[in-house]
Each structure stands twice: as C-alpha cells, then as structure tokens.
Amino acid sequence: MPAIRLLSPRLANQIAAGEVVERPASVVKELVENALDAGADRVDVEVEQGGVKLIRVRDTGSGIAENDLPLALSRHATSKIVDLEDLEAVASLGFRGEALASISSVSRLALTSKTEGAEAASRVEVEGRDMDAKVSPAAHPVGTTVEVRDLFFNTPARRKFLRTEKTEFGHVEECIKRQALARFETGFTLRHNQRTVQSLRPAESQLDCERRVGALCGQQFIDNAVVIDAEASGLRLWGWVALPTFSRSQADLQYFFVNHRVIKDRLVAHAVRQAYRDVLYNNRQPAFVLYLEVDPANVDVNVHPTKHEVRFRDGRLVHDFIFRTLHRALGDVKPEDHMHGAVAQSMSREVGHQSHTTGSQGTPYPASSGGGYQPSQPIAWQAQDQMGFYQSLNGGGTTETAATAEASSYGAQGGFGSMAAPSPYVAGDTTPAHDSDHEPTLGYAIAQLHGIYILAQSRQGMIVVDMHAAHERITYERMKIALDAQDLKSQPLLVPLTLAVSQREASVAEAHAAELQLLGLQIERMGPETLVVRQIPALLRGADTEQLVRDVVSDLVENGQSDRVKAVTNELLGTMACHGSVRANRQLTIPEMNALLRDMEATERSGQCNHGRPTWTLVTMGELDKLFLRGR
C-alpha cells in the first residue's frame, strides 16, 4: 500500500478544476460573477476560438490591491466571506475562493488590476510547475482585467472533450445572456473573434429593462408576456411570464433568479409547472423570466459545485408563493391581454412592408397611378352602426322575446344542470346601446363559418373564434367554480385497498392524514410499510385508486404537498365540459355568438381550451391589406 502524502498545490487545483472549469463558458461565468461582486457597472468579455485560445474579461469594479494579487490566485482565498455566519447568509455570487486558482492551474492566466486610491496598476501572472506568482507594474484604469489563454493546454484529456468552436461559443453567449438578465444595472459587451455579438447598455428604467429582455429573449416574448410583481411573507416575485399561447416545444426560454443568481431548482420548476398545468398540455413548455428576492439567511447556495442549485429553509412556503402568484396572474389574463400581444406581433410584421410602401409625405400608401384607388382610412367606430347590420342578418331583426329565448338556449348548452350557471347575457346585452361607442375586446359577431368558427370584427381587424373550444373553456371554469362551492364528497370503498410502501412513504402519509382527508382520501397506516385506503373522492370512483394514492404520496414525499386529486378531478371536469359544450355544425344566431364572445371576455383563461389549444386569433387590418396588396 503506497504511503499517504499531501498533493501538490498544482495537482490539487487541477482536481478542483474538474468541478469548477468544465468548459470555456464555466471560466466566463466565474470571472463575470467576480466582476459583478466587485460592483462593476460595465463588463466587457472577449473570446477567441470559442474561448479555447483566449478569454478576456474586463470590468470597472473596485479592483484588487497590489499586495492581494498573489493571494487572489491561491486556493480558498476570498474577500467575500470571513466566518460561518457569512457562509449562512451569502449575499455575493462567488464565495469559495477556488475559481481563479483552478483556472490558473489549467491555463495561462494573467490578472491586471487597479484600486481607486492606487498610483498605478499591477499585473500578476502564474506559470511554472509550482505556480509561482510574478507581480509587475502595468497600465490599467480602475478595475480588473483577467486574461485566460490556451485553456487546458496542460491537460490534453480535458481538451479532447470540448465541442466545436460554434458550440462552445454558444455556451459562452448563453452565460452572458443569463448574467445580463440578472443585472439590468450593468452594461455588457461580448466579442468573438474580433466581432461584436452583444452590446447592452445599463438599464435605467422599466422600459430599458423590457428592451433588454426583448433583445435577449426575443421581442415576441415581451409582446406576449404578463408583468409579475408580488410580495408576501418576506418574499418578492417579479418579472415576466409568457401567455399560454406563447408556449414552446422545449424549455429553452426559462430563466429563474434567486437574489440575482440564476438557478435550476426542482421545487421552482414544479411550482411553475403547476401554475401552467390548466392551460398547457401535450408537453408544451412555458416561457418566463422571473426573479425571487428572499433573505439570504433563508436560502443555502452552497449545495452544488456549479451553484445552480439552492436549498430554501422553508421550501413549502416558497413553492406555494410562486404557485399562487403565477396561478393568479395567469387566471387574471383576459382577452384584451392576448389582443395586445397579437396586435404587437402584427405591427412588427407590418413594419417591413410599410417601410417599403410609405411615401415621402408619410402617408400609409403612395397615390396609385391608376387614379381610381384610395386606401381605406380608419373611420370612427360607431357601435350603433352595427345594429342595423345585425338585424339585416337576422332577417329584419329579432324581437326581444325571441332573442332572449335564443340566448337562453345557448346558456342551456353550458351543460349538466346546475353545474354550469346560465349565461348572464341576453340578446339585448350582446349589442350596445344606440348612444354607446364602447367596443368589447372581441368585437361583434358577423357570421359563422362552416359551423365551426365565429367571425367577428373589431377596430383591430377580424377575429376568428373556435366556438367549441371557447365554450369548452367557459363550461369547464363554471364547473370548477360550482364544484369548489360544494365540498369534495368522499365515498367509502366496499373493500379497503391495501398498499405496500416504503417506511418513509408510510410515515409521510400518516403525518399528512388530515390534509389527505380534506382531499377526500382516508388513508390509515396499518404497519411499518403498509397503508390502507378506505375512502376516495366520489368523483373519482372510476379512477385507478392505487396509482392515484401512490402519486399523491410520492408528491408529499418530494414536495411536501400534493394536488394530484385536484388534477385528476379537473381532468374529469374537462372531459365533461368537452362533451357538454356546443358541437360543430350547430348553427348559432348572431345574439348567441355575441353572448359567447361576452362570456369569453369574462372567463378566466379563455384564450385556451381545456386541451391547451388557442380559442381565438386576430387578423389585423394591416395584414389583410398586405394580403390583398392594397395600396401597391
């Protein structure tokens, strides 16, 4: 057996580099975090060959004193924490003091820095087997510049695992993107092979913040995002969440920050997924940029080498706060919010077209040489002008009694007796008063297309509504409200179900017996690894009881709570609502269609059906004019 001996400093740092320095993006992350911790309001990053040949990070921070430069490259040397109390409430991004030492052990590193009161800057370089630091004078403004050259030059095995230059730079760009989203007050510049890729100025207002998010995440995200800002129990959640209609096929637009630190946490992901569960299906992924501010003493950031994971002191409180905030925000989304996004996207699509067709006088279109065409001009919307048009479509008008009967017949389609309240709208309410100029968000119905779609017009243009999908969501939301008004009734099992589980699962089920009872589940512990199910919710008597209970207990073990019963119940209500909604090829009258549009405006989450599909879309006048080449 070989004798035990101390590792050399270089070898120890190279071992540590295996966790800290995975690829060039890891180096950029550590150096940029150091710059931000130093209070820099400007960070310039320059890389060559994807970061393998050169990584240069320059900041305008507080700098490092000359006497501290050799120590800065030593292992476990930092100015960010001093004792255990500091570690239990870390407010900085970095704190371990390993990054610079690990990076210098697998590259050629040079650090130049100057403090505010220093007469001149100093430069330190590390080379040689013993990693001796050599300090020399240099010319440099206040701040720090770190140069990392020839990454992994002395560890060829690690270099072989690097990907192509394009791939590695993609990771570097993503790293800068995350840091730029985390610190709006800091300006960032990213250059690759002498070419500027990103140049972001510090954000001084909310509009500047939105512009930065739009530049990094796409303008469509901002156009379809809902602003979040909630505070409770010492927690604050703010940022932007995308509308359900802006869902994505993969989770590539999800950014969550805790105290300006980008994280990927299962608890947070579960809370967000729960909030979107009622409007996203078919494995679609939400998009969001969210910021959680919490007391540093209530979150542990020292649980993973990459610092991408955190542990909250009260995880259940954080989970419930995130879920309730997002769920409420998504529930408050009305058709007018979707309308803003649709109009904004349409306007952005029209910019290119109008830039070519706009005349020197600034008119929308140049005068046609044919002499006969004049483009349509916006006219003042008069709601009373629609009255006669609706009456003509109904064969000369509908009496109030007959129209009321038609609207009530639509309300009866809400399904299942008292589960769905009748529509509060009658025909007299579907069209405005003669002296009113108010226009509803979804406009007024003008026709039905193929027995499936409702065509409506508004100031913005033409609105197409999938009547079955829209009525399905309306019926579903009414059934949920009606069910919540009643208590969830339980039904005893004729033969109690016995389940074999682990001791931990049995203990958790026993501890949460009262909560499970509120869900309609009566579960008793009959042994160290045995559970007996005696009652289940009456609505779920046809469901797989064993799988339901196992899923509930699994959620309790992992997240401290479970909404599995509610999810299965809502799934059942969704199926019932689907079968009870107005079917295709049913001819609706104009008052019925308008009643449906008004119900959509008053219903939560009416932009999506129970299966996550959109219920309506907008075609603006500009898009129609472009489609028919009007003005050319």
ABEGO torsion letter per residue (X at the ends): XBBBBBBBAAAAAAAAAAAABABAAAAAAAAAAAAAAAGBABBBBBBBGGGAABBBBBBABAEBBAAAAAAAABBGBBAABABAAAAABBABABAAGAAAAAAAAABBBBBBBBBAABABBBBBBBBEAAGBBBBBBBBBBBEBBBBBBGBGAABAAAAAABBBAAAAAAAAAAAAAAAAAABAABBBBBBBGGBBABBBBBBABAAAAAAAAAAAAEAAAAAABBBBBBBBGGBBBBEBBBBAAABBABBABBBBBBGGBBBBBAAAAAAAAAAAAAABBGGBBBBBBBBBBBBAAABBABABAAGABBBBABAAAAAAAAAAAAAAAAAABBAAAAAAAAAAAAAAAAAAAAAAABBAAGBABBBBAAGABBBBBBBBBBAAAAAAAAAAAAGGEBBAAAAAAAAAAAAAAAEGEAABBBBABBAAAABBBAABABBBAAEBBABBBGGABBBBBBAAEBBBBBAAAAAAAAAAAAAAAAAAABBBBBBBBABBBBBBBBAAAAAAAAAAAAAAAAAGBBBBBABAABBBBABBBAAAAABBAAAAAAAAAAAAAAAGBBAAAAAAAAAAAAAAAAAABBBBGBBBBAAAAAAAAAAAAABBGAABBAAGBBABBBBBAAAAAAAAGBGX
